[in-house]
Amino acid sequence: MLTREQVLDIQTYCAEHKITIGERLGELHIETSQFYRWQRKYRQEDEQGSDPGSFVQLTQGGGKHPTKYI
């Protein structure tokens, strides 16, 4: 089993080191089918968890907010 964090770590590592997912999986002795199965699972969970067109609750913070809408 690969955790969501492990999948993201592998993707981040590959992007930073400019290597393919397959190369990194080989270094880690992880089967590509296993990686892509878990990647697909987490992607589907993310898509099911978000409702397109729905509102997102915002929290107050120190960020900049527009004061005037055009």
C-alpha positions in Angstrom: 0.0 0.0 0.0 1.2 3.5 -0.8 -0.1 6.4 1.2 -1.2 9.6 -0.4 1.9 11.3 1.0 4.2 8.7 -0.6 2.5 9.1 -4.0 3.0 12.9 -3.7 6.6 12.6 -2.5 7.4 10.4 -5.5 5.8 12.9 -7.9 7.6 15.8 -6.2 10.9 14.0 -6.2 10.6 13.3 -10.0 9.8 16.8 -10.8 12.6 18.3 -8.7 15.2 15.8 -10.1 13.9 15.7 -13.6 13.5 11.9 -13.7 10.6 9.8 -14.8 8.2 8.2 -12.4 9.3 4.8 -13.7 13.0 5.5 -12.9 12.1 6.5 -9.3 9.9 3.5 -8.8 12.7 1.3 -10.0 15.0 2.9 -7.4 12.4 2.3 -4.7 11.6 -1.2 -5.9 7.9 -0.3 -6.3 5.9 -1.8 -9.1 4.5 0.8 -11.6 1.1 -0.9 -11.5 1.0 -0.5 -7.7 1.9 3.2 -7.9 -0.6 4.1 -10.6 -3.3 2.1 -8.8 -2.9 4.2 -5.7 -2.5 7.4 -7.6 -5.8 6.7 -9.4 -7.5 5.9 -6.1 -6.5 9.1 -4.5 -7.3 11.2 -7.6 -10.8 9.6 -7.7 -11.3 10.4 -3.9 -10.3 14.0 -4.5 -12.7 14.3 -7.4 -15.6 12.8 -5.5 -14.9 15.0 -2.5 -15.2 18.2 -4.5 -18.5 19.4 -5.8 -17.9 21.4 -9.0 -19.8 24.7 -8.8 -20.2 24.6 -5.1 -19.1 27.3 -2.7 -15.9 27.0 -0.6 -15.9 28.3 3.0 -13.3 30.9 3.4 -11.6 31.8 6.7 -10.4 35.1 7.8 -6.6 35.5 7.6 -3.9 37.9 6.9 -4.1 37.5 3.1 -4.9 40.3 0.7 -8.5 40.6 -0.3 -9.9 42.7 -3.1 -11.6 45.8 -1.9 -13.4 46.7 -5.1 -15.0 44.5 -7.7 -15.0 45.5 -11.3 
